[in-house]
């Protein structure tokens, strides 16, 4: 389950990319509006090209063409294809694992529901690039290590939330939070990958509600139905 606060998970300095030790090669990294805009266009174009061609076959030339800039300008902002891929992956996964903070009086089950809803929605919008990120992590140790660091921060956030639920008497105190965090977080991540990357008949709203029910039942919480919208 995504973390249930608005705080971003910790990210290693390694996630800044392979070229992070060579800042002199990238002078236009956002000091001006034009520089920021060019960098944004490169990142958007890179995501499109990686989704279309995969990491191995994606070319810097194609990224520059999609961004509408010259090939030489790429190296003002990024040193390698690997570096821009790492930044694309970072931005997507941080968004995936970060939710807006819920109001203080939000019901605990609704917090779980909102977090699951966010995870499914963001993953669905980025399913193609998430598939590429997963593929690259199986062959690139740096990408794999960065993902593991982020996933560990994610699990620790879940673990802290479970502790709070136990302290308030809303979750089973016989459950070990560290084990539950890994198991439940892994369940949501695996199911979501299956939902968006295989042929199936699952419905997104039903998937959200079922994941929420499974989650709260696993923690020994009392399940409550989704609140009705004002229009409903």
C-alpha positions in Angstrom: 0.0 0.0 0.0 1.3 3.5 -0.7 2.4 5.5 2.3 -0.5 7.3 3.9 1.1 10.7 4.5 2.3 13.4 2.1 5.9 13.0 2.9 8.1 11.7 0.1 10.1 8.5 0.6 13.8 8.9 1.1 15.8 8.6 -2.2 19.4 7.7 -2.4 21.9 10.2 -4.0 22.5 7.4 -6.4 19.1 8.1 -8.0 20.4 11.4 -9.3 22.0 9.4 -12.2 25.2 8.0 -13.4 26.4 11.4 -14.4 25.9 13.0 -11.0 29.7 13.2 -10.5 30.1 15.3 -13.6 28.0 18.5 -13.1 30.3 20.6 -15.3 28.9 18.7 -18.3 25.4 19.9 -17.7 25.3 23.7 -17.4 21.7 24.3 -18.3 19.9 22.2 -15.7 17.2 24.6 -14.8 18.6 28.0 -13.8 16.4 29.8 -16.3 12.8 29.3 -17.4 14.0 28.2 -20.8 16.4 25.7 -19.3 13.7 24.3 -17.0 11.3 24.0 -19.9 13.8 22.3 -22.1 14.7 19.8 -19.4 11.0 19.1 -18.8 10.5 18.5 -22.6 13.4 16.1 -22.6 12.0 14.1 -19.7 8.6 13.9 -21.2 10.0 12.8 -24.5 12.3 10.3 -22.9 9.3 8.7 -21.1 7.4 8.4 -24.4 10.4 6.9 -26.2 11.2 4.4 -23.4 7.5 3.3 -23.4 7.5 2.9 -27.1 10.9 1.3 -27.7 12.0 -0.1 -24.4 15.2 0.9 -22.8 17.6 -1.1 -24.9 16.3 0.2 -28.3 15.6 3.8 -27.2 18.1 6.2 -28.7 19.1 9.7 -27.5 18.5 10.9 -31.1 14.9 9.8 -30.9 14.4 11.5 -27.5 15.8 14.7 -28.9 13.5 14.5 -32.0 10.4 13.9 -29.8 11.4 16.8 -27.6 12.1 19.1 -30.6 15.7 20.0 -29.6 19.0 19.4 -31.2 21.0 16.3 -30.4 23.9 18.3 -29.0 21.6 20.1 -26.5 20.8 16.8 -24.8 24.3 16.8 -23.2 23.7 20.2 -21.6 21.1 18.4 -19.3 22.0 14.8 -19.2 25.3 12.8 -19.8 23.8 9.5 -20.8 20.7 7.6 -21.7 21.0 5.8 -18.5 20.9 9.0 -16.5 17.7 10.4 -18.1 16.1 7.0 -17.7 16.9 7.0 -14.0 15.3 10.4 -13.6 12.2 9.3 -15.4 12.0 6.2 -13.2 12.5 8.3 -10.1 9.7 10.8 -10.9 7.2 8.0 -11.7 8.0 5.9 -8.6 8.0 8.8 -6.2 4.6 9.9 -7.5 3.4 6.3 -7.1 4.5 6.1 -3.5 3.4 9.5 -2.3 -0.1 10.5 -1.5 -1.7 13.8 -0.4 -2.2 13.8 3.4 -5.7 12.9 4.5 -7.6 15.1 6.9 -6.9 14.3 10.6 -10.4 12.9 11.2 -10.3 10.5 8.2 -11.4 7.0 9.2 -8.5 4.5 9.3 -10.1 2.2 6.7 -10.7 5.2 4.4 -7.0 6.1 4.7 -6.1 2.6 3.5 -8.7 2.9 0.7 -7.4 6.3 -0.5 -3.8 5.1 -0.5 -4.7 2.0 -2.5 -6.8 4.1 -4.9 -3.9 6.5 -5.4 -1.5 3.6 -6.1 -3.8 2.0 -8.7 -4.6 5.2 -10.4 -1.0 6.4 -10.7 0.2 2.9 -11.7 -2.5 2.7 -14.4 -1.5 6.0 -15.9 2.2 4.8 -16.0 1.8 1.1 -16.7 4.0 1.1 -19.8 6.9 2.9 -18.2 6.5 0.8 -15.0 6.9 -2.3 -17.1 10.2 -0.9 -18.7 11.5 0.1 -15.2 10.9 -3.4 -14.0 12.7 -4.9 -17.0 15.7 -2.6 -16.5 15.9 -3.4 -12.8 16.5 -7.1 -13.7 19.6 -6.2 -15.7 20.9 -3.0 -14.1 22.2 -3.2 -10.6 22.1 0.6 -10.0 18.4 0.8 -11.0 17.6 -2.3 -8.9 19.4 -0.8 -5.8 17.6 2.5 -6.1 14.2 0.7 -6.4 15.0 -1.4 -3.3 16.0 1.7 -1.3 12.7 3.3 -2.2 10.7 0.2 -1.6 12.3 -0.2 1.9 11.4 3.4 2.7 7.8 2.6 1.5 7.7 -0.5 3.7 9.0 1.4 6.7 6.2 4.0 6.3 3.6 1.2 6.3 5.2 -0.3 9.3 5.0 3.0 11.2 1.3 3.3 10.3 0.6 -0.3 11.5 2.3 0.6 14.8 0.0 3.6 15.2 -3.1 1.5 14.4 -2.1 -1.0 17.0 -1.4 1.7 19.6 -4.9 3.1 19.0 -6.5 -0.4 19.4 -7.6 -0.6 15.8 -5.3 -3.3 14.6 -4.3 -6.8 16.0 -1.4 -6.3 18.3 -0.3 -9.9 17.7 0.8 -8.9 14.1 4.4 -8.1 13.6 4.4 -4.7 11.8 7.6 -5.3 9.8 6.4 -8.6 8.4 2.9 -7.2 7.7 4.3 -4.2 5.9 6.4 -6.3 3.5 3.6 -8.8 2.9 0.8 -6.3 2.4 2.9 -3.9 0.4 4.1 -6.7 -1.8 0.5 -8.0 -2.3 -0.7 -4.6 -3.6 2.4 -4.1 -5.8 2.1 -7.6 -7.4 -1.6 -7.4 -7.9 -1.4 -4.0 -9.5 1.3 -5.2 -11.9 -1.0 -8.1 -12.8 -4.0 -5.8 -13.2 -2.4 -3.6 -15.7 0.0 -5.8 -17.5 -2.0 -9.0 -18.2 -5.3 -9.8 -19.9 -8.0 -10.0 -17.2 -11.5 -9.0 -16.4 -10.8 -7.1 -13.2 -12.6 -3.8 -12.6 -10.5 -0.9 -11.1 -13.1 0.2 -8.5 -13.7 -3.4 -7.4 -10.0 -4.0 -7.3 -9.5 -1.0 -5.0 -12.3 -2.1 -2.7 -11.1 -5.7 -2.5 -7.5 -4.8 -1.8 -8.8 -2.5 1.0 -10.9 -5.3 2.5 -8.1 -7.8 2.3 -5.7 -5.2 3.9 -7.9 -4.3 6.8 -8.9 -7.9 7.4 -5.3 -9.0 7.5 -4.6 -6.4 10.2 -7.7 -7.4 12.2 -9.4 -4.1 11.6 -13.1 -3.5 11.3 -14.0 -3.0 7.7 -16.2 -0.1 6.8 -17.8 0.5 3.4 -16.6 3.3 1.1 -18.3 6.6 1.9 -21.0 7.7 -0.6 -20.1 10.8 -2.6 -22.5 13.8 -2.3 -23.7 13.1 -5.8 -24.5 9.5 -4.9 
